[in-house]
């Protein structure tokens, strides 16, 4: 679908390859979901494109529901990443080893 005249389009590719397109203007908000699987990959998996028109209130409620659903996943990921990695030195070992490292000089600093 090409972007309708006068509408703004925002699109996102999801981790599984599906896509979400959000079309909006001052009069309406349209959420489109797209899933496409080539027949040679899976003949039984249906490809589809579906769109729903949202009121501003619907859009806010949906955004809130998505945030509430995402928080436990993000919290679990943050907790898992904050656990110490047994292969990495502890903070105390890093502090005690600090003086043994060579100093950083300007010729070692590179622009990114």
Backbone bond lengths (Angstrom), bond angles and torsions (degrees), N, CA, C in turn:
res aa  C-N    CA-C-N  psi(-1)  N-CA   C-N-CA  omega(-1)  CA-C   N-CA-C  phi
1 X - - - 1.445 - - 1.522 108.37 -
2 X 1.310 116.00 126.92 1.458 118.32 174.63 1.526 107.91 -78.71
3 X 1.304 115.09 158.61 1.464 119.55 -178.41 1.528 109.56 -67.72
4 X 1.334 116.60 124.69 1.466 119.25 178.35 1.532 110.92 -59.83
5 X 1.319 116.11 147.05 1.462 122.14 -176.57 1.534 110.36 -56.84
6 X 1.329 115.16 131.18 1.459 121.46 176.92 1.516 114.93 82.88
7 X 1.339 118.17 -0.70 1.461 120.77 -178.90 1.522 110.48 -102.92
8 X 1.289 114.99 149.76 1.461 122.44 175.19 1.529 107.48 -93.92
9 X 1.321 116.99 139.35 1.468 121.00 179.78 1.522 110.02 -119.71
10 X 1.315 115.88 129.69 1.460 122.83 172.58 1.519 106.02 -121.55
11 X 1.336 117.46 130.60 1.466 118.49 -179.30 1.515 110.10 -131.86
12 X 1.309 114.71 149.11 1.461 122.57 179.97 1.520 109.10 -133.53
13 X 1.330 116.11 137.53 1.462 121.38 172.22 1.529 106.06 -97.84
14 X 1.313 116.60 126.27 1.457 121.91 -178.94 1.523 110.49 -83.47
15 X 1.320 116.57 166.08 1.463 122.04 -177.64 1.529 112.11 -58.10
16 X 1.326 117.71 -32.29 1.467 120.47 -178.64 1.524 112.78 -87.13
17 X 1.342 118.18 2.46 1.455 121.73 178.37 1.512 114.42 97.93
18 X 1.326 117.85 -14.35 1.459 120.22 176.76 1.530 108.98 -67.85
19 X 1.315 115.57 163.79 1.461 119.89 -177.92 1.524 110.91 -129.45
20 X 1.322 115.14 147.95 1.456 122.79 174.47 1.522 107.15 -122.43
21 X 1.327 116.26 128.20 1.457 121.83 176.54 1.522 107.53 -117.34
22 X 1.314 116.11 134.38 1.454 121.65 178.28 1.530 107.92 -119.96
23 X 1.318 116.05 116.07 1.462 122.26 179.07 1.525 107.82 -107.05
24 X 1.329 116.79 135.66 1.462 118.36 179.90 1.516 111.60 -151.83
25 X 1.318 113.75 152.06 1.451 123.26 169.28 1.527 106.04 -147.94
26 X 1.315 117.60 -168.89 1.460 119.57 -177.06 1.527 113.05 -71.01
27 X 1.328 117.65 -14.49 1.455 120.72 -176.52 1.526 114.75 -103.13
28 X 1.349 117.63 -27.42 1.462 118.21 -175.80 1.525 112.36 -153.38
29 X 1.329 114.43 160.83 1.465 123.54 175.33 1.528 105.89 -127.22
30 X 1.334 116.79 126.92 1.465 121.14 -179.76 1.523 107.99 -123.70
31 X 1.335 116.61 126.10 1.457 123.36 177.20 1.525 107.67 -105.72
32 X 1.328 116.36 122.53 1.465 120.76 -179.23 1.526 109.40 -118.01
33 X 1.320 116.59 131.13 1.465 123.47 176.40 1.519 108.07 -108.53
34 X 1.341 116.12 134.75 1.465 120.70 -179.83 1.526 109.79 -128.40
35 X 1.322 114.96 132.70 1.466 121.66 175.37 1.518 106.89 -134.17
36 X 1.326 116.26 125.29 1.463 119.19 -179.24 1.514 109.65 -135.38
37 X 1.322 115.33 125.97 1.456 122.11 175.45 1.521 107.85 -125.80
38 X 1.323 117.94 121.71 1.468 119.36 176.89 1.532 111.01 -59.94
39 X 1.319 116.09 140.47 1.461 121.52 -178.25 1.522 111.70 -56.68
40 X 1.349 117.45 -37.09 1.463 119.68 -178.67 1.532 112.46 -67.59
41 X 1.341 117.17 -20.09 1.472 119.79 177.04 1.524 111.62 -83.37
42 X 1.333 116.75 -43.56 1.467 121.00 179.95 1.526 108.51 -157.42
43 X 1.318 115.38 104.74 1.467 120.38 -176.25 1.529 112.00 -67.85
44 X 1.340 117.94 -22.51 1.461 120.83 -177.17 1.530 113.26 -90.94
45 X 1.323 118.08 -15.41 1.462 121.22 -178.59 1.525 109.17 -81.71
46 X 1.318 115.81 121.67 1.460 120.14 -177.44 1.526 111.64 -81.53
47 X 1.323 115.28 136.20 1.455 120.78 170.68 1.522 106.68 -90.64
48 X 1.328 116.36 144.07 1.459 118.46 179.20 1.517 111.64 -154.09
49 X 1.324 113.58 162.63 1.449 123.46 174.93 1.523 105.04 -139.86
50 X 1.326 117.15 122.10 1.458 120.52 -179.37 1.531 108.30 -135.86
51 X 1.317 115.70 143.63 1.460 120.30 -179.27 1.523 109.62 -132.79
52 X 1.325 114.95 145.95 1.464 120.94 175.41 1.523 108.15 -130.73
53 X 1.316 114.72 142.86 1.454 121.00 176.37 1.530 107.53 -90.18
54 X 1.334 116.12 131.62 1.465 121.40 -177.86 1.519 110.60 -116.14
55 X 1.318 115.48 140.43 1.463 119.28 169.69 1.535 106.89 -78.62
56 X 1.316 118.88 162.78 1.463 119.60 176.10 1.530 112.27 -56.49
57 X 1.325 116.33 -36.86 1.470 120.38 178.53 1.523 110.80 -66.08
58 X 1.347 116.93 -43.36 1.468 121.32 177.37 1.522 110.49 -59.41
59 X 1.336 116.15 -43.19 1.461 120.67 -178.73 1.528 110.72 -62.49
60 X 1.331 117.61 -42.15 1.471 120.61 178.84 1.523 111.96 -66.79
61 X 1.329 117.24 -41.26 1.468 120.56 178.64 1.526 109.94 -64.68
62 X 1.334 117.36 -42.65 1.460 121.12 178.93 1.531 110.76 -63.90
63 X 1.333 116.85 -43.20 1.470 120.68 177.72 1.525 110.44 -60.90
64 X 1.318 117.18 -42.52 1.466 121.53 178.54 1.528 110.92 -63.40
65 X 1.334 116.93 -44.74 1.468 120.81 178.87 1.528 111.44 -61.06
66 X 1.331 116.69 -40.80 1.468 120.41 178.67 1.528 111.08 -64.93
67 X 1.323 116.88 -42.62 1.472 120.27 178.54 1.526 111.25 -63.11
68 X 1.328 116.68 -44.91 1.466 120.51 179.46 1.523 110.46 -62.06
69 X 1.327 117.34 -37.57 1.462 121.03 179.01 1.521 112.11 -71.65
70 X 1.330 117.34 -33.22 1.465 121.25 -176.51 1.524 113.12 -78.57
71 X 1.318 118.61 -30.01 1.472 121.53 -174.79 1.533 113.00 -55.46
72 X 1.336 120.51 -48.08 1.475 118.39 179.79 1.531 113.05 -60.71
73 X 1.336 117.10 -35.87 1.466 120.63 178.79 1.525 110.50 -66.74
74 X 1.333 116.17 -45.47 1.461 120.34 -179.81 1.525 111.59 -66.82
75 X 1.335 116.80 -38.16 1.463 120.87 178.18 1.524 110.31 -63.81
76 X 1.330 116.42 -42.96 1.467 120.69 179.44 1.531 110.12 -63.99
77 X 1.334 117.32 -41.76 1.466 120.69 178.86 1.522 110.96 -64.74
78 X 1.333 116.93 -42.03 1.463 120.51 -179.87 1.525 110.50 -65.11
79 X 1.323 117.19 -39.90 1.466 121.06 178.69 1.520 110.41 -65.35
80 X 1.332 116.71 -43.08 1.465 120.53 -179.75 1.518 110.92 -65.15
81 X 1.339 117.47 -37.41 1.457 119.27 -178.90 1.527 112.17 -76.68
82 X 1.335 117.92 -17.93 1.461 119.66 179.69 1.522 112.41 -86.92
83 X 1.326 117.18 -9.53 1.464 119.57 176.65 1.517 109.22 -69.38
84 X 1.334 117.99 140.89 1.471 119.38 -177.94 1.519 111.43 -65.96
85 X 1.324 115.67 139.66 1.457 122.36 176.45 1.518 106.91 -85.90
86 X 1.330 118.86 122.60 1.464 120.39 -175.62 1.527 113.81 -62.36
87 X 1.342 117.95 -21.37 1.452 119.62 -178.74 1.525 112.43 -85.91
88 X 1.322 117.55 -15.30 1.449 121.04 179.99 1.530 109.65 -91.21
89 X 1.334 118.59 146.97 1.453 119.95 178.12 1.527 110.34 -67.58
90 X 1.307 116.04 148.59 1.459 120.23 177.85 1.520 109.31 -69.88
91 X 1.309 117.00 167.93 1.460 121.01 -179.71 1.530 110.71 -63.39
92 X 1.318 116.89 -36.36 1.469 120.05 179.08 1.528 110.22 -65.25
93 X 1.337 117.67 -41.46 1.460 120.89 178.22 1.520 110.50 -64.11
94 X 1.353 117.14 -38.80 1.457 120.27 178.77 1.519 110.96 -64.20
95 X 1.351 117.41 -41.58 1.460 120.90 -179.71 1.522 111.17 -64.42
96 X 1.330 116.45 -41.18 1.461 119.20 -178.49 1.525 111.53 -71.15
97 X 1.326 117.61 -23.75 1.461 122.70 -178.19 1.529 112.17 -92.76
98 X 1.336 116.82 -2.21 1.453 120.98 -173.12 1.527 113.27 -59.33
99 X 1.318 118.61 -42.71 1.460 121.31 -176.55 1.519 112.84 -70.70
100 X 1.325 117.73 -19.69 1.456 121.06 -177.97 1.530 112.26 -78.66
101 X 1.315 118.11 -13.64 1.455 121.53 -178.14 1.527 109.81 -82.15
102 X 1.332 117.09 145.83 1.472 119.60 177.70 1.524 110.17 -69.28
103 X 1.322 117.46 150.01 1.464 119.75 179.63 1.518 110.69 -69.59
104 X 1.306 116.20 151.42 1.455 121.87 177.16 1.522 107.94 -84.52
105 X 1.313 116.30 124.93 1.458 120.61 178.69 1.505 109.54 -112.57
106 X 1.335 116.27 166.10 1.459 120.35 -176.57 1.522 112.96 -60.53
107 X 1.317 118.45 -32.01 1.472 120.12 -179.41 1.538 111.85 -71.65
108 X 1.333 117.35 -14.79 1.462 120.36 177.24 1.532 111.58 -90.47
109 X 1.310 117.60 -15.59 1.452 121.88 -178.72 1.525 108.33 -85.88
110 X 1.346 115.66 127.64 1.472 120.41 -179.00 1.515 108.90 -116.93
111 X 1.313 116.69 144.92 1.468 120.98 174.10 1.514 109.13 -75.85
112 X 1.316 115.71 140.64 1.466 120.47 177.74 1.504 110.76 -97.60
